[in-house]
Amino acid sequence: MHKTPAHIVPRSPPPLALYQFRNSKLLRLTPRVIMDGFGTDSEGRQFKNAEEMWREQVGDADPLKKSQWYSDGVGYWQGVEATVDGVLGGYAHVNEPDIKGSEAFFNTILAEKFPDISTGRRLVALDCGSGIGRVSKNLLIRYFNEVDLLEPVSHFLDAARINLAPENLMVTEDYKAVNFFCVPLQEFTPEPKRYDVIWVQWCIGHLSDDDFVSFFKRAKVKRSYLKKL
Ligand SMILES: C[S@@+](CC[C@H](N)C(=O)[O-])C[C@H]1O[C@@H](n2cnc3c(N)ncnc32)[C@H](O)[C@@H]1O
């Protein structure tokens, strides 16, 4: 039987769960496997640790396997409708608490990292794996003068352009979406020193561990803070 290469479909809740397709079935991996311990998927299949899981999914140094992993991931989202329910995997009702939780988190770092915000300092954010711009529209655009969006699925980015058009925003013209990058995160290098915050919500699980680390290194520019969910 053909084995469908697995890929991650982040859904919510629970956060940080890994989902994959195998033989056309959606499987859920326990969050523990993402950390450093033993884990199982919903078919009872066991992984000793995250490394073992990744070795099976993307191989050790097999570019074909890895590129299949990424094309399956993006391919999944290409078949999903460009709505809040779509990008939240059928859990549209968690949108509001999810945004509230993200804002509470952001407020814990805001005063500490940007003490000069009240003096009119302009802030710029990058929303990675932005989908239809749900987080940009409901949260980031209220704090950042410029928001760039990165999203590899073109119909999501088209929806984001509409959702973040000035006439559809409840903010002054000092706050706007500027760039819409239609590229995957593993191929993106942020413009040095442009971003005060690089925001990654419900998306990082799409990257293999090595690409995740590599992105962190490329993103580590002065004054940048990363949020990962
Ligand atoms: C669960 S949705 C979350 C969307 C958005 N962050 C939100 O919270 O509404 C996951 C998003 O990650 C995007 N994605 C998938 N693979 C990606 C990759 N390799 N690089 C960047 N984004 C990716 C999907 O297209 C999708 O828009």
The ligand as an SDF file (V2000), in Angstrom:
LIG
                    3D

 27 29  0  0  0  0  0  0  0  0999 V2000
   -2.8220   26.4970   11.7230 C   0  0  0  0  0  0  0  0  0  0  0  0
   -2.5410   27.6710   10.4170 S   0  0  0  0  0  0  0  0  0  0  0  0
   -2.2360   29.1320   11.4060 C   0  0  0  0  0  0  0  0  0  0  0  0
   -2.3830   30.4120   10.6380 C   0  0  0  0  0  0  0  0  0  0  0  0
   -2.1710   31.6760   11.4790 C   0  0  0  0  0  0  0  0  0  0  0  0
   -0.8610   31.7120   12.0960 N   0  0  0  0  0  0  0  0  0  0  0  0
   -3.2240   31.7660   12.5360 C   0  0  0  0  0  0  0  0  0  0  0  0
   -2.9070   31.5540   13.7270 O   0  0  0  0  0  0  0  0  0  0  0  0
   -4.3660   32.0660   12.1890 O   0  0  0  0  0  0  0  0  0  0  0  0
   -0.9040   27.1920    9.8870 C   0  0  0  0  0  0  0  0  0  0  0  0
   -0.3560   28.0800    8.8000 C   0  0  0  0  0  0  0  0  0  0  0  0
    0.9970   27.7280    8.5400 O   0  0  0  0  0  0  0  0  0  0  0  0
    1.2010   27.8180    7.1460 C   0  0  0  0  0  0  0  0  0  0  0  0
    2.3740   27.0120    6.7560 N   0  0  0  0  0  0  0  0  0  0  0  0
    2.4210   25.7190    6.3990 C   0  0  0  0  0  0  0  0  0  0  0  0
    3.6820   25.3610    6.0920 N   0  0  0  0  0  0  0  0  0  0  0  0
    4.4330   26.4630    6.2450 C   0  0  0  0  0  0  0  0  0  0  0  0
    5.8190   26.7440    6.0490 C   0  0  0  0  0  0  0  0  0  0  0  0
    6.6630   25.8000    5.6450 N   0  0  0  0  0  0  0  0  0  0  0  0
    6.2560   28.0160    6.2690 N   0  0  0  0  0  0  0  0  0  0  0  0
    5.3840   28.9700    6.6880 C   0  0  0  0  0  0  0  0  0  0  0  0
    4.0690   28.7610    6.8910 N   0  0  0  0  0  0  0  0  0  0  0  0
    3.5970   27.5190    6.6710 C   0  0  0  0  0  0  0  0  0  0  0  0
   -0.0940   27.2960    6.5720 C   0  0  0  0  0  0  0  0  0  0  0  0
   -0.2390   27.5960    5.2100 O   0  0  0  0  0  0  0  0  0  0  0  0
   -1.1080   27.9580    7.4790 C   0  0  0  0  0  0  0  0  0  0  0  0
   -1.4670   29.2150    7.0220 O   0  0  0  0  0  0  0  0  0  0  0  0
  1  2  1  0
  2  3  1  0
  2 10  1  0
  3  4  1  0
  4  5  1  0
  5  6  1  0
  5  7  1  0
  7  8  2  0
  7  9  1  0
 10 11  1  0
 11 12  1  0
 11 26  1  0
 12 13  1  0
 13 14  1  0
 13 24  1  0
 14 15  1  0
 14 23  1  0
 15 16  2  0
 16 17  1  0
 17 18  1  0
 17 23  2  0
 18 19  1  0
 18 20  2  0
 20 21  1  0
 21 22  2  0
 22 23  1  0
 24 25  1  0
 24 26  1  0
 26 27  1  0
M  CHG  2   2   1   9  -1
M  END
$$$$
